[in-house]
Amino acid sequence: MSRRLRILTWHVHGNYLFNLTQVPHDFFLLTDPAGSPGRAGRVGALPWGDNVHEAPIDHVADMSFDVVLYQHRAGWDEDRPRWLSEAQRRLPRIYLEHDPPQEHPTNTRHWVQDEGAMLVHCTHFNALMWDAGITPTRVVEHGVRPLTQERWQGGLERGLVVVNHLERRGRRLGADLYLRLQEQLPLTLVGMGSESMPGGVGESSQLTLPRQMASHRFFLHPVRYTSLGLALIEAMLIGQPVVGLATTELATVIRSGENGFIDNRPQALADAMRQLLREPGLAAQWGERGRQTALDRFGIDRFVADWMQVLHEVTT
């Protein structure tokens, strides 16, 4: 692009935001004194770049931006009319939708109904399931810039599951499947609130999680219905073999028996995980092929180029 943009956005998903800010524009994160959800700013262990700034909520209406990038419903429904000026509400605007519909999987109309906005999905599955109505849509698949140089070793004969608040989020995220499989296989659960479940070890920072991925024999993704998890892509990028359900976008990423294993039969998943525990060589093969898949499909350069194109569209 011919000029550097000033983009107002929200801190909704830290890892996604870190990858998004690899785009060579300036990002301003809406903040409030309480660090409310979505308004936390430059927090955590992530190595934020010099192009990431904060926009205090009491002053945001007086600041100058070129694009507003909404990332959650509260930002669109509440922050937009309350805190943004009339001129800012008319700016080129994007709504980044991180998830598939939570109410009805196929018949949910997205709340952003605005011909002047752009609705961006992070998977083709999400775009397929949402009813976008009058709002133009695009898909920008995930891209990941690895935070460390860790590579999979797999010496620990256990599987790793990474889900925040799994017990509270229940069947959609696969809490019941995890409990069933955890009785049969050695599994470690990482994530916020995981200590309340068998095998749970608590939360890991973005900088320590890659070491856990590198040490565990495989990565189990028990989630029935979600977007494509960044943790899963990060596991693939270090060469950790993935086992999961053949649902949502993952069905287009993993080819069973080649670069990982997916199936909708819990017993088939258990059998595949037992095989990986018995055969570290097979785990290495699946993991390396999965790594190549992730490099080809979810590389940061492609992600940045796709976002540059979207930003070019909305600003011209």
N, C-alpha and C positions, 0 to 999 in steps of 0.2 A: 504494500500500500504506500501511497505517496506521503502519508503523514502518520504520526504517532497518535493513537487515540487515548482518551481518558475515559475509562470504563468504570461505572459504579456497579458494585455487586455485593453479595452477601457471603459470609463464611458458613456454608451449610455442610459441606463434605470436605474435610481438610485435605485428604489425599487428592481428590479430584481438583480442588482449587489449586493445589501446588502444581499439578500437571497443566492446568489451564493457564497459569501465570508464566508458563514457558513461552506463551505467545508474546511477541515483542511489542506490547503496548503497556500502558500504565493502568493498574487495577486499584481501585479505591474501595475498601471494605467498610460497609456501614457498621458503626460501633455505638454502643450505649454504655453508660457507666457501670451497669450491672453485668456486662458481658452476656446478655441474654442469648438464647439459641438463635443462631443466624447473625448475631451482632458481636461476635467475639473478637474479630480483627485478626492481627498477626500473632496468634497464640500457638503453643505447642512446640514440639521439637523439630518441626519442619524448617529447612533452611530457606526461608523466604528471600526472594531476590529484591534488588533495589527498586524494582518496578511495582512493588506491592506496598500500598499506603493505607492509611485509615481515614475514614470520613465520619467524624463525630456527628451523631444524629441531630444534635441541636444546631449544627452549622451547615448541614448538608444542602439545605435549600439555597444557600448563598454560594455554593461551589459550582464550578464549571465542569461539565461532562459532555462527551460526544455520544455515548451509548449507555443505556441502563440494561444490565443483565440480571434478570430476576431468577432466583433459584428455588424458591419455596412459596407456598400459597400465602403465608403471612406477609411476605414481602410484596406480593401483588395486591392482595386484598386490603391489607392494613397499612403497611409502611408507605406504599405508593401514594394513596390519597392523603395520608396524615402528614408525612414528613417531606415529600418532594414538592417542589414548586410546580405551578401549572406548566411552565416552559419545560421543566425536566420531564414531566409526564408525557409531553409531546415528542421527546427525543426518540431517535431510533431505539427500538426496544426488542429484547430477546427474552424469552422464557425458556430456561434450561430445565427440562423435566428429567429427573433422575430415575424415576420408578415407573413400572406399569400401573394401570388403574387398580386402586385398592378396593373399590366398591364392587362393581360388576366388571368382570374381565374384558368384556367386549362392548358393552352398551353404555359406557360412561363418557359423557361429553366433557371435554376438558374445560376448566373454568376460564381459561384465557380465550375469549372470543373477541378477536381484534384483528381486522384485516391489515392493520398497519404494523402488527407485531410479527415476530418469527418464533415459532415453537420448535425448539431443538431437542431431539431425543438422542440418548446415548447408545441405544441399540435399535436395530430394525424391528425386533420383536415388540418393543415398547411402542414404536410408531404404528405398528400394525394393530395393536390392541386399543389404543386411545382413539376416540372419536374427536378429531381436531376441529370439526365444524368449519367455520369460516377462516380460521387462522392458518396461514401458510406454514408448512413444516419442512424441516430438514433433519437428517440423521448425521451426527458426528460420532463415530464409534470411539470407544475409549483409546487413550494413548497414555503410556506410562514412561516416565523418566525414572529409572531405578535410583534409589537413594543410597545404595551400597553396592559393592562389587562382590557380594556373597554369591557362591555357587553351591548347588546342592551336593551333599555328601551322602545323606540318608543313612548314617550309621546307627541312629536311634530307631529301634524297631517298634515304632509307634506311628499312628496317623495324627495329623494336625487338622483341627477344625477351627475356623476363625469366623465368629459371629458375635456381634454385640447384643447383649440382653436377650440371649436365645430363649431362656425360660419364659420371659415375659411376652416375647413375640410369637411363641407357640408354633402351631402346625405350619403356617406359611413359610417360616424360616427353617422348619424341619426339626423342631425340638423333640418330637416323638420319635422320629427316625434316629436322631442322635442317641437318645436313651436306649433304644432297641439295639443299635449297633455297638454302643459302648459296653453292653453286657457281653458281647461276643468277641470284641477286639480291643486292643490297647489304643485308646484315643485320648488326645489332649485337646481340651477346649480352651481357646484364648479369646478374650473379649471382655468388654465391660459387663459386670454382673455375672461372669462365668463361675465365680467361686461357689455359687449356690447349687451347681450341678455336678454330678460325678465327673471326675477328670478335669474339672475347671481349675485354671491356674491364674485367673485374673487378666487384667488388661496389659497389653504390651505397647510400647511406643512404636512409632513408624520406623525408628532406627534400630530397634532390637528385634522386631518381628522377622526380618529377613534371616537372622541367625537361627531362629526357631524353625523356619521353613527349611533352611539348609540342612538341619540336623535330622528332621523327621523323615521317615521313609516315604510317606505319601501325604497328599492333601485331600481331605474329604469335604465335599460341598453338598450338604444334605438338604439344601434349600429347594422348596417346591416352586416358589413363585416370587421372582424378584428380577431386578436388572442384573446384568453381568457384573459380578462383584470384582472390585479392583484388587482385593486381596488374592483372589484366584488368579488373576492375570499376573500379579507380582510373583506368585508361586511358580507359575509357568515360566516366567522370565529368568528365574534362577535355576530352572531345570528340575523342579520338584514335580513328580507325576501326580496327575489329578484324577480323582474318582468322584463322580457325582450323578445327579439325576438327569435324565435326558429330557429336560424341560427348558422352556424359555430360550434365550439366545445361546446357552451352552450347547444345545443340540447342533448348532452350526459351527462350533469351535473344536469339539473333541470328536475324533474318529476312534471308536472303541477298538482296543487291541493294537492301535497304531501310535497315537500320541496321548493316550490316556484311556479312561474307561467311563462310559456313561450307560445307565440303564434305569428303567423305572421299577425294577424288581429289587427290593431291599436285599434279598438273599443273593442275587447275582452281584450286587455291590460288595457284600460281605465276602463272597468267594473270590472276587477280584482283589480285594485288600489282603486276604490271606495269601494269595499267590504272590503279591508284591512283597509281603513279609518273608516268604520262603525264597524268593528269587530276586536278590538285589540287582542282578544284571538286567533283568526285565524292567525293573523300576528305572534303571539308568537309561534304557532305550526309550521307554515311554516319555521320560522326563526330557531327554534331549530333543526328541521330536516335538514335544509340546513347546519347548523353548523356541524352536525355530518357527512354529506356528505363531507364537506370541510376538516374536521379533518382526515377522512379516506383516501381521495384521494390526498389532497394537503398538507400533513404534511411535515414539514421541514426535518424530519429524512429520509423519503423515498426519498426526493429530493436530499439530500446529498449523500445517498447511490447510487442513479442512476448516479450522476456526478462522484463519485469515480470510478464506473465501466467504464464510458466513458474514463476517464483519464487513467485508467489502460490499456484499449484497445489501445489508441493511443501511449502510451509510451512503450508498450511491443511488 
